[in-house]
Amino acid sequence: MNKMMTCMFLYSLLVHATFGQQVPLPKQPSVLKKWSTLSGNEPLVVSRGGFSGLFPEGTPNALAFAKDTTILCNLQLTKDGGAFCVTGTTLDRSTSIDVFDPNRTQTYNINGKNVEGYFAVDYTTKDIDQNVFMVQSIYTRPDFYDASLPVLNVDAVLSDESPPKFWLNVQYEEFYTQRGVKFEDRVVELVSQYQMSYVSSPEIGFLKSINGKVSKTSRIIFQLLGANETEPTTKQTYGTIVKDLVAIKSYASGIMVPKEYIWPVKADNYLGLPTTLGDSVDGVVTDFPATASNAIACFANNQSLPQKGPTLIISNNGATSVYPGSTDLAYQQAIDDGADIIDCSVQMSKDGIAFCSGAADLIQETTAVTKFMPRTSTVSEVQAKSGIFSFDLTWSEIQTLKPQIYNPEGQDFPRNPAEKNSGKFVTLTDFLELAKTKAVPGILINIQNAAFLASNRSLDIVGAVSSALSNASFDKESTKQVLIQSDDSQVLTKFKDIPSYKRVLLVADKIGDIPRPTADEIKKYADGVNLAKGDVFSLQGGGSLLGGMTNVVKELKDANLTVFVHNLKNEFISLAFDFWSDPNIAMATFIQTAKVDGIVTDFPATASRYMRSPCSDPNHVPSILPAQPGDLMSTVDPQALPPAEAPFPALEVADVVDPPLPAVINSTKDEPGAPTTAAPSSSARTNNSNFGLSLVVCLVFALLFTRH
């Protein structure tokens, strides 16, 4: 009873949230384009159990958020013919059946294979309706709705006054028949009674048996399984059957195939060449109907695009999704992808060479650990953990390393491993020359650790940047944007007298508010602010749900400050659930709702495609609609959420005003760039503590190389 009440509570919230805002799927254009589908119409979007990429399959939430699509129901039948939509052979992974009946697993032979689990056919319709609830079957997706929403009962849903469009997918006729269920009769009854447009099955014998028994308006589709799997009627593999499309046409009007039939995936996880199965598809089955709808309505068939809007696309160390960051290839790719601003985070070598790298610690973005592990040190002024720092290596030593692609934490699937170590390191001078030669619209120079380098390593990073920009005539630039960024207000002060430069304060700390006095103080040092994306929207649900929009952007804009946001990525693990695993919706939310002036991204190609699409205009039809912060939270039972996190502190004036930069202390040591007595011990004290670790690492590498 408690779960049923929770279900009703969630459903009422869902209705309120859904109908209180625009439909999330893009509006369709009034003038239809000619498509290369069989009908000439746009491809059909078929959602598996509704919006199952977000909500458990077939639940009221999933159906409501996919109501403009065709719903694919993978049918399972109970012993008394009850029809439910649950993907798979059993109920185990997608429902709470084990809570209702913890000791009733069975093993049945299905199409020649023994399958163990909980089977719908062992229960009655009443058992499922009253005692079993859906759970999210893919564990990286939200679990807030688990065991609170009912299993989709086909008769109950389609008997409604406004039923969704339905596609019934069925299989295992022999198994159900052996268990006493009149499988064929029940399927024909469902298709005919509810006038379903599509019925599909991977079993040829079944498809032939229902020909003539369902209305001609119901299209019969042959579902092909894996190429090496065996079709139960003919005992042939699906990979063999698909080669004879003429034969398939005798019992089906279409085919539904795994995506690998069209775009094969090679052993290295890259796409192979497309097959000749079809020039284009007539529809897609997806767990994310909004993404599919956006692709069809906004990104397909766009031959000419309007001029990009005013929001800047700023690279994050170049196109770091494709090549190692801060390399010549990453910067060239970012330019080719349409970035407005390419960036260089300036680091210094021990002998005073300024070059581009995402961090002073070279461990993540180079192969430094393979060559310079004994040079590991802890520099608390730079970072808490130990590292191998650029200012402790000469430029010649750094050039012996290879760059490497940095894969974000928590991401198991690597970025572009074929180019893992491609590209060359770029000096600041090389970067500026590239920007001038390639006519890129603008550059961003990020300056880090200036105070530490001056007082502890005798390195003048501010002077190096100023000289390089002046030598390349960027101080007299009138057409390109030149952004000087730092988290140190005193660094920005050094560039205040050059009108062609725009200064950007990087806010590194997590903040929840910016009082007006703080914004006014920032204005003394900077023309703009670069915020973390978590500063723009408050996060709840363990950081996975948008709680609402903070006042941070508004306060900065009221102070006439430009606002950038970092760092947007495509990987679903970096996106709040409100963005539906779609980076386009994330960008739409930051640009249309928060109204930021620029986004920093690892994926400039994705940003360029979105911003150059007419769908980026909220007044255009169609358009990609932003998420509404807080709306998704309203559909979640508060008891299902982890405890709310304390709000981030406000950014105060004292957090903005840094002490004056120290003078660059000339080293008295013979070795260039050696530490001075003014800052004796941050690196030296840890060489001893890391020596044992270095020996272990060296031993591991020795063993690896010996084996090969």
C-alpha positions as CSV (number, residue, x, y, z in Angstrom):
1,M,0.0,0.0,0.0
2,N,2.9,2.4,0.8
3,K,4.4,1.8,-2.6
4,M,1.1,2.4,-4.3
5,M,0.7,5.7,-2.5
6,T,4.2,6.7,-3.4
7,C,3.4,5.8,-7.0
8,M,0.3,8.0,-7.0
9,F,2.3,10.8,-5.3
10,L,5.0,10.7,-8.0
11,Y,2.5,10.5,-10.8
12,S,0.7,13.6,-9.6
13,L,4.0,15.5,-9.4
14,L,4.9,14.2,-12.8
15,V,1.7,15.5,-14.4
16,H,2.1,18.9,-12.7
17,A,5.8,19.1,-13.8
18,T,5.2,17.9,-17.3
19,F,2.2,20.0,-18.2
20,G,3.5,23.1,-16.5
21,Q,6.2,23.4,-19.1
22,Q,6.8,22.9,-22.8
23,V,6.9,19.4,-24.3
24,P,10.6,18.4,-24.2
25,L,10.7,17.0,-27.7
26,P,11.5,19.5,-30.4
27,K,8.7,21.1,-32.4
28,Q,8.5,19.9,-36.0
29,P,8.9,22.3,-38.9
30,S,5.8,23.2,-40.8
31,V,7.3,22.5,-44.2
32,L,8.4,18.8,-44.5
33,K,11.7,18.0,-46.2
34,K,12.2,15.2,-48.5
35,W,13.9,12.3,-46.7
36,S,15.5,9.2,-48.1
37,T,13.2,7.0,-46.2
38,L,10.9,4.5,-47.9
39,S,7.9,6.8,-47.3
40,G,9.8,10.0,-48.0
41,N,8.8,11.2,-44.5
42,E,11.2,11.8,-41.6
43,P,12.4,8.7,-39.7
44,L,10.2,7.4,-37.0
45,V,11.3,7.8,-33.4
46,V,10.4,4.6,-31.4
47,S,11.2,4.8,-27.7
48,R,11.8,1.5,-25.8
49,G,9.2,1.6,-23.0
50,G,9.1,5.4,-23.2
51,F,11.9,7.6,-21.9
52,S,13.7,4.6,-20.4
53,G,17.1,6.4,-20.5
54,L,15.8,8.4,-17.5
55,F,12.9,6.5,-15.9
56,P,12.4,2.8,-15.5
57,E,11.0,1.2,-18.6
58,G,7.2,1.6,-19.2
59,T,6.5,3.6,-16.1
60,P,4.0,6.5,-16.2
61,N,7.0,9.0,-16.1
62,A,8.7,7.3,-19.0
63,L,5.5,7.3,-21.1
64,A,4.7,10.9,-20.3
65,F,8.1,12.2,-21.3
66,A,7.9,10.3,-24.6
67,K,4.3,10.9,-25.5
68,D,5.0,12.2,-29.0
69,T,6.8,9.0,-30.0
70,T,5.8,5.4,-30.7
71,I,6.3,3.3,-27.6
72,L,8.0,-0.1,-28.1
73,C,6.7,-2.7,-25.7
74,N,8.8,-5.9,-25.3
75,L,6.0,-8.2,-24.3
76,Q,6.0,-10.7,-21.4
77,L,2.9,-12.7,-20.6
78,T,1.6,-14.1,-17.2
79,K,0.1,-17.5,-16.8
80,D,-3.4,-16.0,-17.2
81,G,-2.5,-14.0,-20.3
82,G,-1.7,-10.7,-18.6
83,A,0.4,-8.5,-21.0
84,F,3.3,-6.5,-19.5
85,C,6.1,-4.5,-21.1
86,V,9.5,-5.6,-19.7
87,T,12.6,-6.1,-21.9
88,G,14.3,-9.5,-21.7
89,T,13.4,-13.0,-20.9
90,T,12.9,-12.7,-17.2
91,L,11.7,-10.0,-14.7
92,D,14.9,-10.1,-12.6
93,R,16.9,-7.1,-13.7
94,S,14.1,-4.6,-14.4
95,T,11.6,-5.2,-11.5
96,S,11.4,-5.7,-7.8
97,I,10.1,-9.3,-8.2
98,D,12.7,-10.7,-5.9
99,V,11.3,-8.6,-3.0
100,F,7.8,-9.9,-3.6
101,D,8.8,-13.5,-4.0
102,P,12.5,-14.0,-3.0
103,N,12.7,-17.8,-3.3
104,R,11.0,-18.6,-6.6
105,T,13.6,-18.6,-9.3
106,Q,13.1,-21.2,-12.0
107,T,15.3,-22.6,-14.8
108,Y,13.6,-23.1,-18.2
109,N,15.0,-24.1,-21.6
110,I,14.3,-21.4,-24.1
111,N,15.3,-21.8,-27.7
112,G,17.9,-24.4,-26.7
113,K,19.4,-22.5,-23.8
114,N,18.8,-22.9,-20.0
115,V,17.7,-19.6,-18.5
116,E,17.4,-19.0,-14.8
117,G,15.4,-16.3,-13.1
118,Y,11.9,-15.0,-12.4
119,F,9.5,-15.5,-15.2
120,A,6.2,-13.6,-15.7
121,V,4.5,-16.8,-16.8
122,D,4.8,-18.2,-13.3
123,Y,2.6,-15.4,-11.9
124,T,-0.9,-14.0,-12.4
125,T,-1.8,-10.6,-13.7
126,K,-2.9,-9.6,-10.2
127,D,0.5,-10.7,-8.8
128,I,2.3,-8.4,-11.1
129,D,-0.1,-5.5,-10.9
130,Q,-0.3,-5.3,-7.1
131,N,3.1,-6.5,-6.0
132,V,5.8,-5.8,-8.5
133,F,7.4,-2.5,-9.4
134,M,9.9,-1.4,-12.0
135,V,13.6,-0.6,-11.3
136,Q,16.2,1.0,-13.6
137,S,17.9,-1.9,-15.3
138,I,21.1,0.1,-16.2
139,Y,22.9,1.0,-13.0
140,T,24.5,4.2,-14.3
141,R,21.0,5.7,-14.7
142,P,18.8,7.3,-12.0
143,D,17.7,4.9,-9.2
144,F,15.4,7.5,-7.5
145,Y,12.3,5.9,-9.0
146,D,13.2,2.3,-8.3
147,A,10.5,0.1,-6.8
148,S,7.9,2.9,-6.7
149,L,6.3,2.8,-10.2
150,P,4.2,0.0,-11.6
151,V,5.0,-2.4,-14.5
152,L,3.3,-1.3,-17.7
153,N,0.0,-3.3,-18.1
154,V,-0.8,-3.2,-21.8
155,D,-4.5,-3.4,-21.4
156,A,-4.6,-0.8,-18.7
157,V,-2.5,1.7,-20.6
158,L,-4.2,1.2,-24.0
159,S,-7.7,1.3,-22.6
160,D,-7.1,4.9,-21.6
161,E,-9.0,7.7,-23.4
162,S,-5.7,9.0,-25.0
163,P,-3.5,5.9,-25.4
164,P,0.0,6.3,-26.7
165,K,1.0,4.9,-30.1
166,F,2.2,1.4,-29.6
167,W,4.6,-1.1,-31.2
168,L,4.4,-4.7,-29.8
169,N,7.6,-6.7,-30.0
170,V,7.1,-10.4,-29.1
171,Q,9.1,-13.7,-29.0
172,Y,9.4,-17.1,-27.3
173,E,6.1,-18.5,-28.7
174,E,7.2,-22.1,-28.1
175,F,8.1,-21.4,-24.5
176,Y,4.8,-19.8,-23.7
177,T,2.8,-22.5,-25.5
178,Q,4.6,-25.1,-23.4
179,R,3.5,-23.3,-20.3
180,G,-0.1,-23.3,-21.3
181,V,-0.4,-19.7,-22.6
182,K,-2.2,-19.2,-26.0
183,F,0.5,-17.0,-27.2
184,E,-0.5,-16.4,-30.8
185,D,-4.1,-15.8,-29.9
186,R,-3.2,-13.3,-27.2
187,V,-0.9,-11.3,-29.5
188,V,-3.4,-11.1,-32.3
189,E,-6.0,-10.0,-29.8
190,L,-3.8,-7.2,-28.5
191,V,-2.8,-6.0,-31.9
192,S,-6.3,-6.0,-33.3
193,Q,-8.1,-4.7,-30.2
194,Y,-5.8,-1.7,-29.8
195,Q,-5.1,-1.2,-33.5
196,M,-1.4,-1.2,-33.1
197,S,0.6,0.1,-36.0
198,Y,3.5,-2.3,-35.7
199,V,4.0,-5.9,-34.4
200,S,7.5,-7.5,-34.6
201,S,9.1,-10.7,-33.7
202,P,12.5,-12.4,-34.3
203,E,10.7,-15.7,-35.0
204,I,9.8,-16.3,-38.7
205,G,7.3,-19.0,-38.0
206,F,5.3,-16.8,-35.8
207,L,5.3,-13.9,-38.3
208,K,4.0,-16.2,-41.0
209,S,1.3,-17.6,-38.7
210,I,-0.2,-14.1,-38.0
211,N,-0.2,-13.0,-41.6
212,G,-3.8,-12.4,-42.5
213,K,-4.9,-12.5,-38.9
214,V,-4.1,-8.9,-38.1
215,S,-5.3,-5.8,-39.9
216,K,-3.4,-4.7,-43.0
217,T,-2.9,-1.3,-41.2
218,S,-0.7,-3.2,-38.7
219,R,2.8,-3.6,-40.2
220,I,4.6,-6.9,-39.5
221,I,8.3,-6.4,-38.8
222,F,11.0,-9.0,-38.7
223,Q,13.4,-8.3,-35.8
224,L,16.9,-9.7,-36.4
225,L,19.0,-10.5,-33.4
226,G,22.8,-10.9,-33.2
227,A,24.3,-12.0,-36.5
228,N,25.6,-15.3,-34.9
229,E,22.4,-16.1,-33.0
230,T,20.1,-18.8,-34.4
231,E,16.5,-18.1,-35.6
232,P,14.3,-20.8,-34.0
233,T,12.2,-21.7,-37.0
234,T,14.8,-22.0,-39.8
235,K,17.8,-22.8,-37.5
236,Q,19.8,-20.4,-39.6
237,T,21.8,-17.5,-38.2
238,Y,20.3,-14.0,-38.5
239,G,23.5,-13.0,-40.2
240,T,22.7,-15.5,-43.0
241,I,18.9,-14.7,-43.2
242,V,19.5,-10.9,-43.6
243,K,21.3,-11.6,-46.9
244,D,18.0,-12.7,-48.5
245,L,15.8,-9.6,-48.2
246,V,13.4,-10.9,-50.9
247,A,12.6,-13.9,-48.8
248,I,12.0,-11.7,-45.8
249,K,9.6,-9.5,-47.8
250,S,7.3,-12.5,-48.3
251,Y,6.3,-12.5,-44.6
252,A,7.3,-9.0,-43.3
253,S,7.0,-5.5,-44.5
254,G,10.2,-4.3,-42.8
255,I,13.1,-5.3,-40.6
256,M,14.4,-4.1,-37.3
257,V,18.2,-4.7,-36.8
258,P,20.8,-4.1,-34.2
259,K,22.8,-0.9,-35.1
260,E,25.9,-3.0,-35.8
261,Y,24.2,-4.4,-38.9
262,I,24.5,-0.9,-40.4
263,W,27.6,0.5,-38.6
264,P,29.8,-2.4,-37.6
265,V,32.1,-1.9,-34.6
266,K,35.6,-3.1,-34.9
267,A,37.6,-5.0,-32.3
268,D,39.2,-1.7,-31.2
269,N,35.8,-0.2,-30.6
270,Y,35.9,2.2,-33.6
271,L,33.3,2.1,-36.3
272,G,34.0,0.2,-39.4
273,L,32.7,1.0,-42.9
274,P,28.9,1.1,-43.2
275,T,27.2,-1.8,-44.8
276,T,24.9,-1.7,-47.8
277,L,21.9,-2.8,-45.8
278,G,20.3,0.6,-46.4
279,D,21.2,4.1,-47.5
280,S,19.3,5.4,-44.5
281,V,17.0,4.0,-41.8
282,D,13.2,4.6,-41.6
283,G,13.3,4.9,-37.8
284,V,15.3,4.3,-34.7
285,V,14.5,2.5,-31.4
286,T,16.0,4.5,-28.5
287,D,16.0,4.9,-24.8
288,F,16.5,8.7,-25.3
289,P,13.8,9.9,-27.7
290,A,14.7,13.6,-27.2
291,T,18.2,13.0,-28.6
292,A,16.8,11.1,-31.6
293,S,14.2,13.8,-32.2
294,N,16.8,16.5,-32.0
295,A,19.1,14.7,-34.4
296,I,16.2,14.4,-37.0
297,A,14.7,17.8,-36.6
298,C,17.8,19.9,-36.0
299,F,21.0,18.2,-37.3
300,A,19.9,16.1,-40.3
301,N,19.5,17.6,-43.8
302,N,20.8,21.1,-42.7
303,Q,22.7,22.0,-45.9
304,S,23.3,25.7,-45.0
305,L,23.3,27.1,-41.5
306,P,22.8,30.7,-40.3
307,Q,25.5,32.7,-38.7
308,K,26.4,31.5,-35.2
309,G,24.9,33.3,-32.2
310,P,26.9,35.5,-29.9
311,T,27.8,32.9,-27.3
312,L,31.5,32.1,-27.5
313,I,32.9,28.6,-27.9
314,I,36.2,28.4,-25.9
315,S,38.4,25.3,-26.1
316,N,39.7,23.6,-23.1
317,N,43.4,23.0,-24.0
318,G,42.2,22.6,-27.6
319,A,39.9,19.7,-28.7
320,T,40.9,17.5,-25.8
321,S,38.2,15.0,-26.7
322,V,40.2,14.1,-29.9
323,Y,43.8,14.7,-29.2
324,P,46.1,15.1,-26.1
325,G,45.4,18.6,-24.6
326,S,47.6,21.6,-25.5
327,T,49.2,20.0,-28.5
328,D,49.5,21.3,-32.0
329,L,46.9,18.7,-33.2
330,A,44.4,19.6,-30.4
331,Y,44.6,23.2,-31.2
332,Q,44.2,22.7,-35.0
333,Q,41.3,20.4,-34.4
334,A,39.6,23.0,-32.2
335,I,40.0,25.6,-35.0
336,D,38.7,23.2,-37.6
337,D,35.8,22.3,-35.3
338,G,34.7,26.0,-35.1
339,A,36.0,27.2,-31.8
340,D,35.9,31.0,-31.4
341,I,38.6,31.1,-28.8
342,I,41.5,28.7,-28.4
343,D,43.3,28.7,-25.1
344,C,46.7,28.2,-23.7
345,S,47.3,27.5,-20.0
346,V,50.8,28.7,-19.6
347,Q,53.4,26.7,-17.7
348,M,57.1,27.3,-17.2
349,S,59.9,24.9,-17.5
350,K,62.8,25.0,-15.1
351,D,64.9,27.0,-17.6
352,G,62.2,29.6,-18.2
353,I,60.5,28.4,-21.4
354,A,56.7,29.2,-21.4
355,F,54.6,26.5,-23.0
356,C,51.0,25.3,-23.0
357,S,49.8,22.6,-20.7
358,G,46.6,22.1,-18.7
359,A,48.5,21.9,-15.4
360,A,51.9,22.4,-13.9
361,D,51.8,18.7,-12.8
362,L,52.7,16.7,-16.0
363,I,51.5,13.3,-14.7
364,Q,48.0,13.4,-16.2
365,E,48.7,14.9,-19.6
366,T,52.2,13.5,-20.4
367,T,54.2,10.3,-20.0
368,A,56.3,11.9,-17.3
369,V,55.7,9.1,-14.8
370,T,57.6,6.7,-17.1
371,K,60.8,8.8,-17.1
372,F,60.8,11.1,-14.2
373,M,59.2,9.3,-11.3
374,P,62.2,10.0,-9.0
375,R,61.5,13.7,-9.6
376,T,58.1,13.5,-7.9
377,S,57.5,16.1,-5.2
378,T,54.8,17.7,-3.2
379,V,54.3,21.5,-3.7
380,S,51.5,22.5,-1.5
381,E,51.3,26.0,-3.0
382,V,50.3,24.4,-6.3
383,Q,48.3,21.3,-5.4
384,A,47.7,19.0,-2.4
385,K,48.9,15.7,-4.0
386,S,52.4,15.0,-5.2
387,G,53.3,15.4,-8.9
388,I,56.0,15.8,-11.5
389,F,56.1,19.6,-12.1
390,S,57.1,21.4,-15.2
391,F,59.1,24.0,-13.2
392,D,61.3,21.1,-12.0
393,L,62.2,19.9,-15.5
394,T,64.1,21.7,-18.3
395,W,62.4,22.3,-21.6
396,S,64.8,19.7,-23.1
397,E,63.7,17.1,-20.6
398,I,60.0,17.9,-21.2
399,Q,60.5,17.4,-24.9
400,T,61.6,13.9,-24.3
401,L,58.1,13.1,-23.1
402,K,55.0,12.3,-25.1
403,P,51.7,14.0,-24.6
404,Q,48.8,11.8,-23.6
405,I,45.0,12.1,-23.6
406,Y,43.5,12.7,-20.2
407,N,40.4,10.7,-19.5
408,P,38.1,12.3,-17.0
409,E,37.8,10.7,-13.6
410,G,35.0,8.1,-13.3
411,Q,35.0,7.4,-17.0
412,D,35.9,3.9,-17.9
413,F,35.6,4.3,-21.7
414,P,38.7,6.1,-22.9
415,R,38.7,9.0,-25.3
416,N,40.1,8.3,-28.8
417,P,42.8,5.8,-27.8
418,A,44.2,5.6,-31.3
419,E,45.5,9.1,-30.8
420,K,46.4,8.7,-27.2
421,N,50.0,10.0,-27.6
422,S,49.7,12.0,-30.8
423,G,50.8,15.6,-31.3
424,K,53.6,17.9,-30.1
425,F,54.1,20.2,-27.2
426,V,53.5,23.8,-28.0
427,T,55.5,26.8,-26.7
428,L,53.6,30.0,-26.0
429,T,55.3,31.5,-29.0
430,D,54.2,28.6,-31.2
431,F,50.6,28.9,-29.9
432,L,50.5,32.6,-30.7
433,E,51.9,32.1,-34.2
434,L,49.3,29.3,-34.9
435,A,46.5,31.7,-33.8
436,K,47.7,34.4,-36.2
437,T,48.4,32.0,-39.1
438,K,45.1,30.3,-38.8
439,A,43.1,33.5,-38.4
440,V,41.3,32.1,-35.3
441,P,38.8,34.7,-33.9
442,G,40.4,34.9,-30.5
443,I,42.8,33.5,-27.8
444,L,42.6,33.0,-24.1
445,I,45.9,32.9,-22.1
446,N,45.5,31.4,-18.6
447,I,48.2,32.3,-16.1
448,Q,48.7,30.0,-13.1
449,N,50.9,30.0,-10.0
450,A,52.6,33.3,-10.7
451,A,53.3,34.2,-7.0
452,F,54.8,30.7,-6.3
453,L,57.0,30.7,-9.5
454,A,58.3,34.2,-8.7
455,S,59.3,33.6,-5.1
456,N,60.2,29.9,-5.2
457,R,61.5,29.2,-8.6
458,S,62.8,32.5,-9.9
459,L,60.5,32.4,-12.8
460,D,58.6,35.4,-14.2
461,I,55.5,33.9,-15.9
462,V,53.7,37.3,-16.1
463,G,56.8,38.8,-17.8
464,A,57.1,35.8,-20.2
465,V,53.4,36.1,-21.2
466,S,53.6,39.9,-21.7
467,S,56.7,39.7,-23.8
468,A,55.3,36.9,-26.0
469,L,52.1,38.7,-26.6
470,S,53.9,41.9,-27.4
471,N,56.4,40.2,-29.7
472,A,53.4,38.7,-31.6
473,S,51.7,42.1,-31.8
474,F,48.7,41.0,-29.8
475,D,49.0,44.1,-27.6
476,K,48.0,46.1,-30.7
477,E,45.3,43.6,-31.9
478,S,42.1,45.2,-33.1
479,T,40.3,42.3,-34.7
480,K,41.0,39.2,-32.5
481,Q,39.8,38.9,-29.0
482,V,42.6,38.5,-26.5
483,L,41.5,37.2,-23.1
484,I,43.9,37.1,-20.2
485,Q,42.7,34.8,-17.5
486,S,43.9,34.1,-14.0
487,D,42.6,33.1,-10.5
488,D,44.9,35.8,-9.1
489,S,43.6,39.4,-9.2
490,Q,47.1,40.8,-9.0
491,V,48.1,39.0,-12.2
492,L,45.1,40.6,-14.0
493,T,46.2,44.0,-12.7
494,K,49.5,43.6,-14.6
495,F,47.5,43.7,-17.9
496,K,45.1,46.5,-17.1
497,D,46.8,49.2,-19.2
498,I,46.5,47.4,-22.5
499,P,43.1,48.2,-24.1
500,S,43.2,45.3,-26.5
501,Y,43.2,42.8,-23.6
502,K,40.1,41.6,-21.8
503,R,40.8,40.3,-18.3
504,V,38.9,37.2,-17.0
505,L,38.9,36.1,-13.3
506,L,38.9,32.4,-13.0
507,V,36.8,31.3,-10.0
508,A,38.3,28.0,-8.9
509,D,36.3,27.6,-5.7
510,K,32.7,26.3,-5.5
511,I,30.4,29.1,-4.7
512,G,26.7,29.5,-4.2
513,D,26.4,33.3,-4.4
514,I,28.2,36.5,-5.3
515,P,27.1,39.5,-3.2
516,R,27.0,42.8,-5.1
517,P,30.0,44.2,-3.2
518,T,32.0,41.2,-4.4
519,A,30.9,41.7,-8.0
520,D,31.8,45.3,-7.8
521,E,35.2,44.4,-6.5
522,I,35.8,41.9,-9.3
523,K,35.0,44.7,-11.7
524,K,38.1,46.5,-10.5
525,Y,40.3,43.7,-11.8
526,A,38.4,42.0,-14.6
527,D,36.0,42.4,-17.5
528,G,34.6,38.9,-17.1
529,V,34.5,35.8,-14.9
530,N,34.9,32.1,-15.7
531,L,32.7,30.0,-13.4
532,A,32.5,26.3,-12.8
533,K,29.2,24.9,-14.1
534,G,28.2,23.9,-10.5
535,D,28.3,27.6,-9.6
536,V,25.5,28.3,-12.1
537,F,23.0,25.7,-11.1
538,S,22.7,24.3,-7.6
539,L,22.9,20.5,-7.4
540,Q,20.9,18.0,-5.4
541,G,20.5,14.2,-5.3
542,G,24.2,13.6,-4.7
543,G,25.1,16.1,-7.4
544,S,23.1,14.4,-10.1
545,L,20.0,16.7,-10.2
546,L,19.6,20.4,-10.8
547,G,18.0,22.0,-7.8
548,G,17.6,25.4,-9.3
549,M,19.6,28.3,-10.7
550,T,21.8,30.4,-8.4
551,N,22.0,34.2,-8.5
552,V,25.7,34.1,-9.4
553,V,25.3,34.9,-13.1
554,K,22.7,37.6,-12.5
555,E,24.9,39.3,-10.0
556,L,27.8,39.3,-12.3
557,K,25.8,40.5,-15.2
558,D,24.2,43.3,-13.1
559,A,27.8,44.4,-12.5
560,N,28.4,44.5,-16.3
561,L,30.7,41.5,-16.2
562,T,30.9,38.9,-19.0
563,V,30.3,35.4,-17.8
564,F,31.9,32.2,-19.1
565,V,31.2,28.7,-17.7
566,H,33.5,25.7,-17.6
567,N,34.0,22.8,-18.3
568,L,31.3,21.2,-20.5
569,K,31.8,17.6,-21.7
570,N,29.8,15.1,-23.8
571,E,30.3,12.1,-21.5
572,F,26.9,11.2,-19.9
573,I,28.6,10.8,-16.5
574,S,29.4,14.5,-16.4
575,L,25.8,15.6,-17.2
576,A,23.1,16.1,-14.6
577,F,20.2,13.7,-15.2
578,D,18.1,16.8,-16.1
579,F,20.1,17.0,-19.3
580,W,18.9,13.5,-20.4
581,S,22.5,12.4,-21.3
582,D,22.4,15.0,-24.1
583,P,25.1,17.7,-24.2
584,N,22.9,19.8,-26.6
585,I,20.3,20.1,-23.9
586,A,23.0,21.0,-21.4
587,M,24.3,23.8,-23.7
588,A,20.7,25.0,-24.3
589,T,20.2,25.3,-20.6
590,F,23.4,27.2,-19.9
591,I,22.9,29.5,-22.8
592,Q,19.1,30.0,-22.9
593,T,18.3,29.8,-19.2
594,A,21.5,31.0,-17.5
595,K,22.4,33.3,-20.4
596,V,26.2,32.8,-20.1
597,D,28.3,34.6,-22.7
598,G,30.6,31.7,-23.5
599,I,31.2,28.0,-22.7
600,V,34.5,26.3,-22.2
601,T,34.4,22.8,-23.6
602,D,36.4,19.7,-24.4
603,F,34.2,19.2,-27.4
604,P,34.2,22.3,-29.6
605,A,32.7,20.4,-32.5
606,T,29.6,19.6,-30.5
607,A,29.2,23.2,-29.4
608,S,29.7,24.5,-32.9
609,R,27.2,22.1,-34.4
610,Y,24.6,23.2,-31.8
611,M,25.3,26.9,-32.0
612,R,25.3,27.0,-35.7
613,S,22.0,25.1,-35.9
614,P,18.7,27.1,-36.1
615,C,17.5,24.9,-33.3
616,S,19.7,26.8,-30.9
617,D,17.3,29.7,-31.3
618,P,14.5,29.1,-28.7
619,N,12.1,31.0,-31.0
620,H,12.8,28.8,-34.0
621,V,10.6,25.9,-35.0
622,P,12.0,23.3,-34.3
623,S,14.2,24.2,-31.3
624,I,16.2,22.3,-28.7
625,L,14.6,23.2,-25.4
626,P,16.6,23.7,-22.2
627,A,16.0,21.7,-19.0
628,Q,14.0,23.5,-16.3
629,P,16.1,23.3,-13.2
630,G,14.2,21.8,-10.3
631,D,11.4,20.2,-12.4
632,L,13.0,16.7,-12.5
633,M,13.5,16.9,-8.7
634,S,9.7,17.5,-8.3
635,T,9.1,14.0,-9.7
636,V,11.3,12.3,-7.1
637,D,10.0,11.2,-3.8
638,P,12.1,13.2,-1.3
639,Q,12.7,10.1,0.8
640,A,14.5,8.5,-2.2
641,L,17.1,11.3,-2.3
642,P,20.3,11.4,-0.2
643,P,20.5,14.1,2.4
644,A,20.7,17.6,1.0
645,E,24.2,19.0,0.8
646,A,25.1,22.2,2.5
647,P,25.0,25.2,0.1
648,F,28.2,26.4,-1.3
649,P,29.5,29.6,0.4
650,A,29.2,33.0,-1.1
651,L,32.3,34.5,-2.8
652,E,33.4,37.4,-0.5
653,V,35.5,40.4,-1.3
654,A,38.4,38.9,0.7
655,D,38.3,35.9,-1.7
656,V,38.9,38.1,-4.7
657,V,41.6,40.4,-3.5
658,D,45.0,38.7,-3.6
659,P,48.3,40.1,-2.1
660,P,50.7,41.9,-4.4
661,L,52.8,39.6,-6.5
662,P,56.3,39.0,-5.1
663,A,59.3,40.1,-7.0
664,V,61.1,37.5,-9.0
665,I,64.0,36.4,-6.9
666,N,67.2,35.7,-8.8
667,S,68.6,32.3,-7.8
668,T,72.0,32.2,-6.3
669,K,72.4,28.6,-7.3
670,D,74.4,27.5,-10.3
671,E,71.6,25.5,-11.7
672,P,69.0,27.6,-13.6
673,G,65.7,27.9,-11.9
674,A,66.8,26.1,-8.7
675,P,64.9,26.8,-5.4
676,T,66.1,29.7,-3.3
677,T,66.4,29.9,0.4
678,A,63.2,31.9,0.5
679,A,61.2,28.8,-0.1
680,P,63.3,25.9,0.9
681,S,61.5,22.7,1.3
682,S,58.3,22.0,-0.6
683,S,59.8,19.8,-3.2
684,A,63.0,18.6,-1.4
685,R,61.2,17.2,1.6
686,T,59.1,14.8,-0.5
687,N,61.8,13.4,-2.6
688,N,62.8,11.1,0.3
689,S,59.2,10.2,1.1
690,N,58.5,9.3,-2.5
691,F,61.8,7.5,-3.1
692,G,60.3,4.1,-2.0
693,L,57.3,4.6,-4.3
694,S,59.7,5.5,-7.2
695,L,61.6,2.2,-6.7
696,V,58.3,0.2,-6.8
697,V,57.2,1.9,-10.0
698,C,60.6,1.4,-11.6
699,L,60.5,-2.3,-10.7
700,V,57.0,-2.6,-12.2
701,F,58.1,-1.0,-15.5
702,A,61.2,-3.2,-15.5
703,L,59.1,-6.4,-15.1
704,L,56.7,-5.2,-17.9
705,F,59.5,-4.5,-20.3
706,T,61.2,-7.8,-19.5
707,R,58.0,-9.7,-20.4
708,H,57.8,-8.0,-23.7
